[in-house]
């Protein structure tokens, strides 16, 4: 993805688990980095000094990155390599309060290739959030956002035609959740809605609306440990049905059981496993009941080290010709380390499998990542990263290998 959403990766992951059916392009399927720090040691040097705006505070920053891509079109052969420059400004405003906290974020990203200018693109996001805590046990959260997203060429169903630029789409997203945690019992209800509209008429068959609802009941098993059961349902509504194609609208529902570990110990996060049932509207498409799982766990053997595991198994939207439905399995194992007070590193292993029912195709992506960030002072940090990915497929034309490496300059106030 070109869209700079690193600081909202966690919320995006939750949205995937709840909906079980968002288009992968909007779920950051190609984002191999974790995009979030899990270290228990706070940042010592590169810390912003927020601007005071009455009772609110604002943080302003910009990231500049020079990146080399060995295979910009994610092709199986005849690879084209190029350098690109990414400039990504952002501003975040937070208005804290004893019971009500409001937040707003605006971000943009401009990319320019040195040779293949057809791949030049701009992305952006505007997001609003509110958290109301009327009591220590109750919390009401609302979020809304608009994003202009650029599809990555390496997506499982990404554009393969090189004579035109990448796909672009506008995404409207909103969610509302309420949770209550008592001494022994708790519950959470979350509803969300998303609208995806592609900017080109060639892609209008990909326009889709998604609605989702999740309910969870928790039981306190130990001071930091909750067991829970949850049920979810999502409805997928495509804007049009191409002539000669089946109706792709569907409803997916299911349930999971899992554990949630509160921060405070060496392990935190949550994991759950269960089943989902894919129920298509068109009788020509086969219904399926399959495994559903999601995990987001962090193990901190010491404050300067964090080992993370993120995973997801579930049904996602598909546009592939001949495919009736698609199931994704995604896992990422990462290690974050504070090497010095002003030097942090991260390494990760990524695996992803996309299975297209009806078409018989299976794609697998393997990835390795590495990142270093060095803080010069409170205002300036520099970084370096490298990402290697390889996709194998039952269709040889879907295979590719790709190396991306970059240098980043980060500034904030």
Residue, then its C-alpha position, 0 to 999 in steps of 0.5 A: x500500500x502507498x497509503x500511510x496508515x502505519x499508526x492505525x494498523x491495529x484497528x485495521x487488523x481488528x476490522x478484518x477479523x470482525x468483517x471477515x470479508x473486506x477486500x484485501x486491498x483495503x486490509x493492507x494485505x501487502x504491508x509486510x511491516x508491523x507498522x507499530x511498536x510493541x516495546x515496553x520501553x518508551x521512545x527515549x529520543x524521537x518524541x514529538x512536542x505537540x502544539x497546544x491548540x487550546x485544550x487540544x494538541x497537534x502533532x505534525x510530521x513528514x516522512x520522506x523515503x527513497x526506495x528501490x523496487x526490483x519488480x515494480x509490476x510483480x511480474x513472473x519474468x521480464x521484471x522492471x526495476x526502478x527507484x521511487x520517492x515517497x513523501x508522506x506528510x501527516x497531522x494528528x489532533x487530539x482533544x483529551x478529556x476526563x470522559x470524552x476524547x476526540x481525535x482527528x488525523x489527516x495524512x497524504x502520500x505522494x510517490x514519484x518513480x524515476x523511470x516508469x512515471x505511469x506508476x506515479x500516484x497520490x493517496x490520502x486519508x482523513x479520519x475522526x475518532x471519539x472515545x467516551x468513558x462514562x464510567x470505569x467499566x463502560x466505553x463507547x468508541x466511534x470512528x469514521x474515515x475516508x481514504x484514497x487508496x492505491x492498489x499494490x501490484x503484488x496483491x493476489x488480484x492486483x492489476x497485471x496490465x502494465x500499459x496503464x497505472x495501478x488501480x485507485x479507489x476511494x474508501x469510506x469506513x465507519x464503526x461504532x462499538x460499546x464495551x462493558x467490563x465488570x469484575x467477572x463478566x464483560x461484553x462488547x458489541x461492534x458494528x461497522x460499514x465500509x464502501x469501496x468505489x474504484x475511480x475507473x469505469x474498468x473496475x466498476x465490477x469491484x465496487x462493494x459495500x460491506x456491513x459487519x456486526x460482532x458480539x463478544x462475551x468475556x469471563x474474567x479467569x485471572x487478574x489479566x486473563x479473559x476467556x471469551x466467545x464471540x459471534x459475527x456476521x458480515x454482508x457483502x453487497x456488490x454494486x453491479x453484477x456483470x452480464x453473464x456472471x453469477x450474483x456475488x452478494x453474500x452473507x458470512x457468519x460464524x463464531x469463535x472462542x478465545x482468550x484475551x490477555x490484558x497488558x501488564x505481564x510478559x504476554x498480551x493480546x488475544x487469540x481465537x478459533x472457530x468456524x465461519x459459514x459462507x452463504x452466497x446469494x446465488x444458488x450457483x455458488x457453493x456455500x462453505x463452512x470453514x475454519x476461522x481464526x485470528x490472533x494478535x499476541x506479543x511476548x516481552x521477555x524483557x522491556x527492550x524486546x518484543x516478539x509478535x505473532x499476528x494471524x488471520x484465517x477467513x473469507x475475503x472478497x474476490x473478483x477473480x474470473x471463475x472463482x466463487x469465493x476466496x479464503x486467506x490465511x495470513x501469519x506474521x512473526x516479528x521481533x522488535x529490539x531496542x538496540x540502544x536508547x536511540x536505535x531500534x530494529x525489527x525483523x519479520x517472517x510473513x506467510x500468506x495463502x490465498x485459495x480461490x474456490x471454484x477456480x482451483x487456484x492457490x497462491x502463496x506468498x513468503x516474505x522476510x523483512x528487516x528495519x532499523x531506525x536511528x533517532x538523531x534528536x527529538x525532531x529527526x530520525x533516519x531509517x533503513x528497511x529491506x523486504x523480500x517477497x516471493x509468490x508461488x502459484x498453481x498458475x505460473x503467470x501469478x508467480x514473482x520475486x521482489x526485493x524492496x529496499x529503502x532509506x527514510x527520513x522522518x521529521x516531526x514537531 
